[in-house]
Structure formats: C-alpha cells, structure tokens
Amino acid sequence: MRRGRTTLHFERGGFYADVENVSAMLCGRCGTRSVHSMTALKISDAVEKLFRAGKDLDMTGISFHKLAS
C-alpha cells in the first residue's frame, strides 16, 4: 500500500456524486483503496446531505470543484 489520491463514486435514486482527489492508501497490485475513517465519515455525511437536498429537485446534476490557487 502507498499513499495516493483517488475518486469515490456514490449513487442514490438515479443520481450520482463523485468526490475527487481523496487522500487514501492504494494497492497497486489489487486496486484496494483505504480511506482514513474520519475522512470517510466526513465525505459520507456531506454526500448524504447532498442527495437528501437534491431528491426533490428537477435537476441534471451538481458539480463542486476546488479552484486551483
């Protein structure tokens, strides 16, 4: 396992959310990704709030990106 960055994909009720550039431990052999528990909880909470907020909206998508400084 080595430190790296990965993208996490979530799907709920016909919508999806990708969280990019997440710090994780990555296995180059089998592809396993391990995200620190506190990071995983924060991401999960944020994504669930996004899905709850968007479930009643007529929308095609929402995209968040951190701007380069």
GUBATI-782231 format. One record per residue: residue number from 1; z, y, x of N, C-alpha, C, O, CB in turn. Coordinates in Angstrom, 2 decimals, always signed. Last residue first. Glycine has a CB too. Layout:
// GUBATI-782231
<num: NUM	n.w: Z	n.v: Y	n.u: X	ca.w: Z	ca.v: Y	ca.u: X	c.w: Z	c.v: Y	c.u: X	o.w: Z	o.v: Y	o.u: X	cb.w: Z	cb.v: Y	cb.u: X>
...
***
This chain:
// GUBATI-782231
<num: 69	n.w: -6.58	n.v: +27.42	n.u: -5.28	ca.w: -6.05	ca.v: +28.74	ca.u: -4.89	c.w: -6.73	c.v: +29.26	c.u: -3.65	o.w: -6.41	o.v: +30.35	o.u: -3.19	cb.w: -4.56	cb.v: +28.68	cb.u: -4.66>
<num: 68	n.w: -8.27	n.v: +25.94	n.u: -8.00	ca.w: -8.04	ca.v: +25.99	ca.u: -6.56	c.w: -7.55	c.v: +27.39	c.u: -6.18	o.w: -8.05	o.v: +28.40	o.u: -6.67	cb.w: -9.33	cb.v: +25.62	cb.u: -5.78>
<num: 67	n.w: -6.67	n.v: +25.27	n.u: -11.09	ca.w: -7.63	ca.v: +26.05	ca.u: -10.32	c.w: -7.27	c.v: +26.03	c.u: -8.84	o.w: -6.10	o.v: +26.10	o.u: -8.48	cb.w: -7.68	cb.v: +27.49	cb.u: -10.83>
<num: 66	n.w: -6.38	n.v: +22.29	n.u: -12.79	ca.w: -5.68	ca.v: +23.23	ca.u: -11.91	c.w: -6.73	c.v: +23.96	c.u: -11.08	o.w: -7.57	o.v: +23.33	o.u: -10.44	cb.w: -4.63	cb.v: +22.50	cb.u: -11.00>
<num: 65	n.w: -7.48	n.v: +21.85	n.u: -16.07	ca.w: -7.76	ca.v: +21.71	ca.u: -14.64	c.w: -6.96	c.v: +22.73	c.u: -13.88	o.w: -6.86	o.v: +23.88	o.u: -14.28	cb.w: -9.27	cb.v: +21.88	cb.u: -14.34>
<num: 64	n.w: -7.83	n.v: +20.22	n.u: -19.13	ca.w: -6.98	ca.v: +21.05	ca.u: -18.29	c.w: -7.35	c.v: +20.79	c.u: -16.85	o.w: -7.51	o.v: +19.64	o.u: -16.45	cb.w: -5.47	cb.v: +20.77	cb.u: -18.54>
<num: 63	n.w: -9.60	n.v: +20.04	n.u: -22.11	ca.w: -9.63	ca.v: +19.75	ca.u: -20.69	c.w: -8.74	c.v: +20.73	c.u: -19.95	o.w: -8.88	o.v: +21.94	o.u: -20.11	cb.w: -11.07	cb.v: +19.80	cb.u: -20.14>
<num: 62	n.w: -10.09	n.v: +18.45	n.u: -25.14	ca.w: -9.36	ca.v: +19.49	ca.u: -24.43	c.w: -9.38	c.v: +19.10	c.u: -22.97	o.w: -9.19	o.v: +17.93	o.u: -22.64	cb.w: -7.89	cb.v: +19.66	cb.u: -24.98>
<num: 61	n.w: -12.49	n.v: +17.74	n.u: -27.75	ca.w: -11.76	ca.v: +17.48	ca.u: -26.52	c.w: -11.05	c.v: +18.71	c.u: -25.99	o.w: -11.36	o.v: +19.84	o.u: -26.35	cb.w: -12.68	cb.v: +16.96	cb.u: -25.48>
<num: 60	n.w: -13.42	n.v: +18.09	n.u: -30.30	ca.w: -14.10	ca.v: +17.10	ca.u: -29.49	c.w: -13.38	c.v: +16.85	c.u: -28.18	o.w: -13.62	o.v: +15.82	o.u: -27.55	cb.w: -15.52	cb.v: +17.54	cb.u: -29.21>
<num: 59	n.w: -11.53	n.v: +18.37	n.u: -33.35	ca.w: -11.94	ca.v: +18.82	ca.u: -32.03	c.w: -12.66	c.v: +17.71	c.u: -31.30	o.w: -12.53	o.v: +16.53	o.u: -31.64	cb.w: -10.73	cb.v: +19.30	cb.u: -31.22>
<num: 58	n.w: -9.64	n.v: +19.12	n.u: -35.74	ca.w: -11.03	ca.v: +18.68	ca.u: -35.70	c.w: -11.60	c.v: +19.19	c.u: -34.38	o.w: -12.10	o.v: +20.31	o.u: -34.31	cb.w: -11.86	cb.v: +19.21	cb.u: -36.94>
<num: 57	n.w: -6.26	n.v: +17.97	n.u: -35.53	ca.w: -7.28	ca.v: +18.97	ca.u: -35.27	c.w: -8.66	c.v: +18.34	c.u: -35.30	o.w: -8.84	o.v: +17.18	o.u: -34.93	cb.w: -7.04	cb.v: +19.64	cb.u: -33.92>
<num: 56	n.w: -4.27	n.v: +16.14	n.u: -35.70	ca.w: -4.71	ca.v: +16.75	ca.u: -36.95	c.w: -5.80	c.v: +17.80	c.u: -36.76	o.w: -6.21	o.v: +18.45	o.u: -37.72	cb.w: -3.53	cb.v: +17.37	cb.u: -37.66>
<num: 55	n.w: -3.79	n.v: +15.40	n.u: -33.02	ca.w: -4.19	ca.v: +14.38	ca.u: -34.00	c.w: -4.71	c.v: +14.96	c.u: -35.31	o.w: -5.53	o.v: +14.32	o.u: -35.97	cb.w: -3.03	cb.v: +13.48	cb.u: -34.30>
<num: 54	n.w: -2.88	n.v: +17.19	n.u: -31.12	ca.w: -4.30	ca.v: +17.16	ca.u: -31.42	c.w: -4.71	c.v: +16.23	c.u: -32.54	o.w: -5.85	o.v: +16.27	o.u: -32.98	cb.w: -5.04	cb.v: +16.78	cb.u: -30.22>
<num: 53	n.w: -0.16	n.v: +16.79	n.u: -30.86	ca.w: -0.64	ca.v: +18.12	ca.u: -31.25	c.w: -2.09	c.v: +18.06	c.u: -31.71	o.w: -2.49	o.v: +18.81	o.u: -32.61	cb.w: -0.50	cb.v: +19.11	cb.u: -30.09>
<num: 52	n.w: -0.10	n.v: +14.12	n.u: -29.98	ca.w: +0.54	ca.v: +14.50	ca.u: -31.25	c.w: +0.01	c.v: +15.83	c.u: -31.74	o.w: -0.25	o.v: +15.99	o.u: -32.94	cb.w: +2.07	cb.v: +14.56	cb.u: -31.09>
<num: 51	n.w: -1.45	n.v: +14.38	n.u: -27.50	ca.w: -2.02	ca.v: +13.55	ca.u: -28.57	c.w: -1.41	c.v: +13.90	c.u: -29.93	o.w: -2.12	o.v: +13.96	o.u: -30.92	cb.w: -1.81	cb.v: +12.07	cb.u: -28.27>
<num: 50	n.w: +0.40	n.v: +16.06	n.u: -26.15	ca.w: -0.99	ca.v: +16.48	ca.u: -26.35	c.w: -1.64	c.v: +15.69	c.u: -27.49	o.w: -2.30	o.v: +16.27	o.u: -28.35	cb.w: -1.79	cb.v: +16.30	cb.u: -25.05>
<num: 49	n.w: +2.65	n.v: +14.42	n.u: -26.07	ca.w: +2.71	ca.v: +15.70	ca.u: -26.79	c.w: +1.30	c.v: +16.21	c.u: -27.10	o.w: +1.05	o.v: +16.73	o.u: -28.18	cb.w: +3.49	cb.v: +16.76	cb.u: -25.97>
<num: 48	n.w: +1.63	n.v: +12.39	n.u: -24.40	ca.w: +2.02	ca.v: +12.08	ca.u: -25.78	c.w: +2.11	c.v: +13.35	c.u: -26.63	o.w: +1.70	o.v: +13.35	o.u: -27.78	cb.w: +3.36	cb.v: +11.33	cb.u: -25.80>
<num: 47	n.w: +1.32	n.v: +13.85	n.u: -22.02	ca.w: +0.14	ca.v: +13.30	ca.u: -22.69	c.w: +0.47	c.v: +12.96	c.u: -24.15	o.w: -0.34	o.v: +13.22	o.u: -25.03	cb.w: -0.38	cb.v: +12.03	cb.u: -21.95>
<num: 46	n.w: +3.99	n.v: +14.47	n.u: -21.38	ca.w: +3.01	ca.v: +15.54	ca.u: -21.59	c.w: +1.80	c.v: +15.04	c.u: -22.36	o.w: +1.31	o.v: +15.72	o.u: -23.26	cb.w: +2.57	cb.v: +16.12	cb.u: -20.24>
<num: 45	n.w: +5.13	n.v: +11.87	n.u: -21.09	ca.w: +5.64	ca.v: +12.82	ca.u: -22.08	c.w: +4.63	c.v: +13.91	c.u: -22.40	o.w: +4.42	o.v: +14.24	o.u: -23.57	cb.w: +6.94	cb.v: +13.46	cb.u: -21.58>
<num: 44	n.w: +3.57	n.v: +10.90	n.u: -18.92	ca.w: +3.57	ca.v: +10.23	ca.u: -20.22	c.w: +4.05	c.v: +11.16	c.u: -21.33	o.w: +3.44	o.v: +11.22	o.u: -22.40	cb.w: +4.44	cb.v: +8.99	cb.u: -20.17>
<num: 43	n.w: +4.32	n.v: +12.68	n.u: -16.87	ca.w: +2.93	ca.v: +12.61	ca.u: -17.31	c.w: +2.85	c.v: +11.99	c.u: -18.70	o.w: +2.15	o.v: +12.51	o.u: -19.57	cb.w: +2.07	cb.v: +11.78	cb.u: -16.31>
<num: 42	n.w: +7.07	n.v: +12.08	n.u: -16.67	ca.w: +6.63	ca.v: +13.45	ca.u: -16.97	c.w: +5.19	c.v: +13.45	c.u: -17.50	o.w: +4.88	o.v: +14.15	o.u: -18.46	cb.w: +6.73	cb.v: +14.34	cb.u: -15.71>
<num: 41	n.w: +6.98	n.v: +9.32	n.u: -16.00	ca.w: +7.63	ca.v: +9.78	ca.u: -17.24	c.w: +7.18	c.v: +11.18	c.u: -17.63	o.w: +6.92	o.v: +11.44	o.u: -18.81	cb.w: +9.16	cb.v: +9.77	cb.u: -17.07>
<num: 40	n.w: +5.65	n.v: +9.39	n.u: -13.51	ca.w: +5.05	ca.v: +8.67	ca.u: -14.64	c.w: +5.66	c.v: +9.13	c.u: -15.97	o.w: +4.94	o.v: +9.31	o.u: -16.95	cb.w: +5.24	cb.v: +7.16	cb.u: -14.47>
<num: 39	n.w: +7.53	n.v: +10.81	n.u: -11.99	ca.w: +6.19	ca.v: +11.37	ca.u: -12.19	c.w: +5.54	c.v: +10.72	c.u: -13.41	o.w: +4.95	o.v: +11.41	o.u: -14.24	cb.w: +5.31	cb.v: +11.16	cb.u: -10.94>
<num: 38	n.w: +9.62	n.v: +8.97	n.u: -12.01	ca.w: +9.82	ca.v: +10.30	ca.u: -12.61	c.w: +8.48	c.v: +10.98	c.u: -12.88	o.w: +8.33	o.v: +11.66	o.u: -13.90	cb.w: +10.69	cb.v: +11.19	cb.u: -11.67>
<num: 37	n.w: +8.40	n.v: +6.68	n.u: -10.72	ca.w: +8.89	ca.v: +6.62	ca.u: -12.10	c.w: +9.07	c.v: +7.99	c.u: -12.74	o.w: +8.72	o.v: +8.17	o.u: -13.91	cb.w: +10.20	cb.v: +5.88	cb.u: -12.14>
<num: 36	n.w: +5.32	n.v: +6.96	n.u: -8.97	ca.w: +6.77	ca.v: +7.13	ca.u: -8.98	c.w: +7.26	c.v: +7.28	c.u: -10.41	o.w: +6.61	o.v: +7.93	o.u: -11.23	cb.w: +7.20	cb.v: +8.37	cb.u: -8.13>
<num: 35	n.w: +2.81	n.v: +4.56	n.u: -9.51	ca.w: +3.19	ca.v: +5.96	ca.u: -9.63	c.w: +4.72	c.v: +6.03	c.u: -9.70	o.w: +5.34	o.v: +5.24	o.u: -10.40	cb.w: +2.53	cb.v: +6.63	cb.u: -10.89>
<num: 34	n.w: +0.61	n.v: +2.42	n.u: -8.05	ca.w: +2.02	ca.v: +2.56	ca.u: -8.39	c.w: +2.39	c.v: +4.04	c.u: -8.35	o.w: +2.29	o.v: +4.68	o.u: -7.30	cb.w: +2.92	cb.v: +1.72	cb.u: -7.43>
<num: 33	n.w: -2.15	n.v: +0.36	n.u: -8.54	ca.w: -1.68	ca.v: +1.74	ca.u: -8.38	c.w: -0.23	c.v: +1.79	c.u: -8.83	o.w: +0.11	o.v: +1.26	o.u: -9.89	cb.w: -2.57	cb.v: +2.75	cb.u: -9.19>
<num: 32	n.w: -4.23	n.v: -2.16	n.u: -7.16	ca.w: -2.99	ca.v: -1.80	ca.u: -7.83	c.w: -2.62	c.v: -0.35	c.u: -7.51	o.w: -2.75	o.v: +0.10	o.u: -6.37	cb.w: -1.85	cb.v: -2.75	cb.u: -7.41>
<num: 31	n.w: -6.42	n.v: -3.05	n.u: -5.74	ca.w: -6.60	ca.v: -1.92	ca.u: -6.64	c.w: -5.36	c.v: -1.51	c.u: -7.41	o.w: -5.42	o.v: -0.59	o.u: -8.24	cb.w: -7.67	cb.v: -2.24	cb.u: -7.60>
<num: 30	n.w: -6.32	n.v: -5.00	n.u: -3.77	ca.w: -6.40	ca.v: -5.45	ca.u: -5.17	c.w: -6.58	c.v: -4.32	c.u: -6.17	o.w: -6.86	o.v: -4.58	o.u: -7.34	cb.w: -5.17	cb.v: -6.23	cb.u: -5.52>
<num: 29	n.w: -6.67	n.v: -3.50	n.u: -1.30	ca.w: -7.13	ca.v: -4.87	ca.u: -1.47	c.w: -7.34	c.v: -5.24	c.u: -2.93	o.w: -8.40	o.v: -5.73	o.u: -3.31	cb.w: -6.14	cb.v: -5.83	cb.u: -0.84>
<num: 28	n.w: -5.51	n.v: -1.03	n.u: -1.31	ca.w: -6.94	ca.v: -1.11	ca.u: -1.05	c.w: -7.51	c.v: -2.49	c.u: -1.27	o.w: -8.73	o.v: -2.64	o.u: -1.41	cb.w: -7.22	cb.v: -0.68	cb.u: +0.34>
<num: 27	n.w: -3.20	n.v: +0.18	n.u: -3.45	ca.w: -3.52	ca.v: -1.02	ca.u: -2.68	c.w: -5.03	c.v: -1.10	c.u: -2.54	o.w: -5.75	o.v: -1.24	o.u: -3.53	cb.w: -2.94	cb.v: -2.31	cb.u: -3.36>
<num: 26	n.w: -1.34	n.v: +3.21	n.u: -3.41	ca.w: -2.57	ca.v: +2.50	ca.u: -3.76	c.w: -2.76	c.v: +1.28	c.u: -2.86	o.w: -2.50	o.v: +1.34	o.u: -1.66	cb.w: -3.78	cb.v: +3.43	cb.u: -3.65>
<num: 25	n.w: +0.99	n.v: +5.27	n.u: -4.88	ca.w: +0.80	ca.v: +4.28	ca.u: -3.82	c.w: -0.36	c.v: +3.40	c.u: -4.28	o.w: -0.37	o.v: +2.91	o.u: -5.41	cb.w: +2.13	cb.v: +3.42	cb.u: -3.55>
<num: 24	n.w: +0.17	n.v: +8.67	n.u: -5.82	ca.w: +0.50	ca.v: +7.27	ca.u: -6.09	c.w: +0.43	c.v: +6.45	c.u: -4.81	o.w: -0.12	o.v: +6.90	o.u: -3.80	cb.w: -0.44	cb.v: +6.68	cb.u: -7.16>
<num: 23	n.w: -0.35	n.v: +11.70	n.u: -7.50	ca.w: +0.16	ca.v: +11.06	ca.u: -6.29	c.w: +0.61	c.v: +9.64	c.u: -6.63	o.w: +1.33	o.v: +9.43	o.u: -7.60	cb.w: +1.33	cb.v: +11.88	cb.u: -5.68>
<num: 22	n.w: -3.23	n.v: +12.40	n.u: -9.32	ca.w: -1.84	ca.v: +11.99	ca.u: -9.40	c.w: -1.45	c.v: +11.28	c.u: -8.10	o.w: -2.14	o.v: +10.37	o.u: -7.66	cb.w: -1.60	cb.v: +11.07	cb.u: -10.64>
<num: 21	n.w: -5.78	n.v: +13.44	n.u: -9.99	ca.w: -5.11	ca.v: +13.86	ca.u: -8.76	c.w: -3.61	c.v: +13.56	c.u: -8.77	o.w: -2.80	o.v: +14.37	o.u: -8.30	cb.w: -5.33	cb.v: +15.34	cb.u: -8.54>
<num: 20	n.w: -5.84	n.v: +13.72	n.u: -13.60	ca.w: -6.44	ca.v: +13.53	ca.u: -12.28	c.w: -5.50	c.v: +13.97	c.u: -11.17	o.w: -4.58	o.v: +14.75	o.u: -11.37	cb.w: -7.74	cb.v: +14.30	cb.u: -12.19>
<num: 19	n.w: -5.67	n.v: +12.20	n.u: -16.52	ca.w: -4.80	ca.v: +13.02	ca.u: -15.66	c.w: -5.25	c.v: +12.72	c.u: -14.23	o.w: -5.05	o.v: +11.62	o.u: -13.72	cb.w: -3.25	cb.v: +12.71	cb.u: -15.88>
<num: 18	n.w: -7.51	n.v: +12.17	n.u: -19.43	ca.w: -7.47	ca.v: +11.76	ca.u: -18.03	c.w: -6.60	c.v: +12.73	c.u: -17.27	o.w: -6.77	o.v: +13.95	o.u: -17.37	cb.w: -8.90	cb.v: +11.69	cb.u: -17.42>
<num: 17	n.w: -7.38	n.v: +11.07	n.u: -22.72	ca.w: -6.95	ca.v: +12.09	ca.u: -21.78	c.w: -6.95	c.v: +11.47	c.u: -20.38	o.w: -6.44	o.v: +10.37	o.u: -20.19	cb.w: -5.53	cb.v: +12.66	cb.u: -22.15>
<num: 16	n.w: -9.09	n.v: +10.57	n.u: -25.86	ca.w: -8.63	ca.v: +10.14	ca.u: -24.55	c.w: -8.22	c.v: +11.33	c.u: -23.71	o.w: -8.65	o.v: +12.46	o.u: -23.95	cb.w: -9.72	cb.v: +9.33	cb.u: -23.83>
<num: 15	n.w: -9.10	n.v: +9.44	n.u: -29.27	ca.w: -9.11	ca.v: +10.50	ca.u: -28.27	c.w: -8.70	c.v: +9.91	c.u: -26.93	o.w: -8.05	o.v: +8.87	o.u: -26.88	cb.w: -8.16	cb.v: +11.66	cb.u: -28.67>
<num: 14	n.w: -8.76	n.v: +7.32	n.u: -31.00	ca.w: -10.11	ca.v: +7.84	ca.u: -30.81	c.w: -10.21	c.v: +8.99	c.u: -29.84	o.w: -11.31	o.v: +9.49	o.u: -29.60	cb.w: -10.65	cb.v: +8.26	cb.u: -32.10>
<num: 13	n.w: -5.92	n.v: +6.81	n.u: -30.82	ca.w: -6.58	ca.v: +7.21	ca.u: -32.05	c.w: -7.95	c.v: +7.84	c.u: -31.88	o.w: -8.26	o.v: +8.82	o.u: -32.57	cb.w: -5.72	cb.v: +8.15	cb.u: -32.77>
<num: 12	n.w: -5.67	n.v: +7.24	n.u: -27.40	ca.w: -4.90	ca.v: +7.15	ca.u: -28.65	c.w: -5.79	c.v: +7.63	c.u: -29.80	o.w: -6.35	o.v: +8.72	o.u: -29.74	cb.w: -3.58	cb.v: +8.00	cb.u: -28.57>
<num: 11	n.w: -5.61	n.v: +6.55	n.u: -23.94	ca.w: -6.39	ca.v: +6.59	ca.u: -25.18	c.w: -5.45	c.v: +6.43	c.u: -26.36	o.w: -4.55	o.v: +5.59	o.u: -26.34	cb.w: -7.48	cb.v: +5.49	cb.u: -25.19>
<num: 10	n.w: -5.64	n.v: +7.67	n.u: -20.54	ca.w: -4.87	ca.v: +7.35	ca.u: -21.74	c.w: -5.80	c.v: +7.44	c.u: -22.95	o.w: -6.68	o.v: +8.30	o.u: -22.98	cb.w: -3.64	cb.v: +8.31	cb.u: -21.91>
<num: 9	n.w: -5.75	n.v: +7.21	n.u: -17.06	ca.w: -6.52	ca.v: +7.33	ca.u: -18.30	c.w: -5.66	c.v: +6.87	c.u: -19.47	o.w: -5.04	o.v: +5.81	o.u: -19.41	cb.w: -7.85	cb.v: +6.50	cb.u: -18.22>
<num: 8	n.w: -5.23	n.v: +8.79	n.u: -13.98	ca.w: -4.66	ca.v: +7.96	ca.u: -15.03	c.w: -5.39	c.v: +8.25	c.u: -16.34	o.w: -5.63	o.v: +9.41	o.u: -16.67	cb.w: -3.12	cb.v: +8.23	cb.u: -15.19>
<num: 7	n.w: -6.46	n.v: +8.75	n.u: -10.71	ca.w: -6.63	ca.v: +9.29	ca.u: -12.06	c.w: -6.04	c.v: +8.30	c.u: -13.04	o.w: -6.30	o.v: +7.10	o.u: -12.96	cb.w: -8.14	cb.v: +9.56	cb.u: -12.38>
<num: 6	n.w: -4.82	n.v: +9.30	n.u: -7.52	ca.w: -5.55	ca.v: +8.51	ca.u: -8.50	c.w: -5.68	c.v: +9.27	c.u: -9.81	o.w: -5.07	o.v: +10.33	o.u: -9.98	cb.w: -4.84	cb.v: +7.16	cb.u: -8.73>
<num: 5	n.w: -4.19	n.v: +9.44	n.u: -4.01	ca.w: -4.31	ca.v: +10.12	ca.u: -5.30	c.w: -5.14	c.v: +9.25	c.u: -6.23	o.w: -6.06	o.v: +8.55	o.u: -5.79	cb.w: -4.94	cb.v: +11.55	cb.u: -5.15>
<num: 4	n.w: -1.81	n.v: +7.95	n.u: -1.74	ca.w: -3.12	ca.v: +8.48	ca.u: -2.10	c.w: -3.04	c.v: +9.21	c.u: -3.43	o.w: -1.96	o.v: +9.54	o.u: -3.91	cb.w: -4.16	cb.v: +7.37	cb.u: -2.15>
<num: 3	n.w: -0.24	n.v: +5.81	n.u: +0.62	ca.w: -0.20	ca.v: +6.99	ca.u: -0.25	c.w: -1.61	c.v: +7.49	c.u: -0.51	o.w: -2.48	o.v: +7.46	o.u: +0.36	cb.w: +0.67	cb.v: +8.12	cb.u: +0.38>
<num: 2	n.w: -0.72	n.v: +2.24	n.u: +0.44	ca.w: -0.77	ca.v: +3.51	ca.u: +1.16	c.w: -0.71	c.v: +4.65	c.u: +0.15	o.w: -1.07	o.v: +4.49	o.u: -1.01	cb.w: -2.07	cb.v: +3.62	cb.u: +2.05>
<num: 1	n.w: +0.00	n.v: -1.18	n.u: +0.85	ca.w: +0.00	ca.v: +0.00	ca.u: +0.00	c.w: +0.00	c.v: +1.24	c.u: +0.89	o.w: +0.63	o.v: +1.27	o.u: +1.95	cb.w: +1.23	cb.v: +0.00	cb.u: -0.97>
***
